[in-house]
Each structure stands twice: as structure tokens, then as C-alpha cells.
Amino acid sequence: SLIGEVQDHQPVVNSAEPVVERMRLLRKKEFQGTLAIRCGVLAPDSAYGILEQSAKFSLGENLLALTKILAQPRGVDMLMEARPQALVSAESGPSELELRRILRNWVRRLVARVGAVKTATSPEAAQKQAR
């Protein structure tokens, strides 16, 4: 049975992090509630393959693959889990919540800048853009 309709709504997905899209549900033009959908982009298997054989690919290709992996909904979680135990149990430094915020912002900046590195014409130009 039909619970309602959504009129031509396509969620906009930011590749830097997952977003929650809220859609109004209507039935016979009367508001029935909202539906929340968490949208995110998963990295293709080829991104993992590039990193597994990184020496065979350019800096730009490696950076693009890394960006695709880190921009996934669990990208920041992957970075947090990869920390050495000494950093996990350290009492000094930012809180876990603050560190997650810092990493999310870093991944956003990485995603925004990877295009310039990807289109660089030489390894030297790619390194300059990556800075």
C-alpha cells in the first residue's frame, strides 16, 4: 500500500561527508510526516586496488584513490582506528570529539583540492598543488 509521495526530490550528496536529507511525505496532498535518508558515497574497489599497488600509479591517482576512501561515511572512523595505541591512550592533545572534527575538516579540504593535483601535468606540479 502507498504511504505517500515525494515530488521529484533527489538528495544532493557532498562527497566530503555523508549528509542527512529530510523529505516531506504527502498523501493526497496532505502532510504525513518526514523521511530522513543518510546519503554517502562509497569508494569503488579500484580505489583500494590503486593504493595496494601505489608504485604503479601517479601521485595524482594515488591521492584521488585515498580521497575517495576517506570521503566515505566511515572515512574518519578509519583514520581514528589507524592511530597507534600510544596516541589512543594519550591524555594530552585534543579530545576524541575534537579530533574527529579536525579530521572531518581535513578530509573536506583534501576532497576540495584533489582535483588540482589530479590534473597536474608533472610530478613536480602535483607535489606543489598537494601542499
PyMOL commands that set and color helices and strands:
alter all, ss='L'
color gray80, all
select helices_A, chain A and resi 45-52+54-56+59-70+75-81+85-88+96-118+123-130
alter helices_A, ss='H'
color red, helices_A
select strands_A, chain A and resi 19-27+30-39
alter strands_A, ss='S'
color yellow, strands_A
deselect
rebuild
show_as cartoon
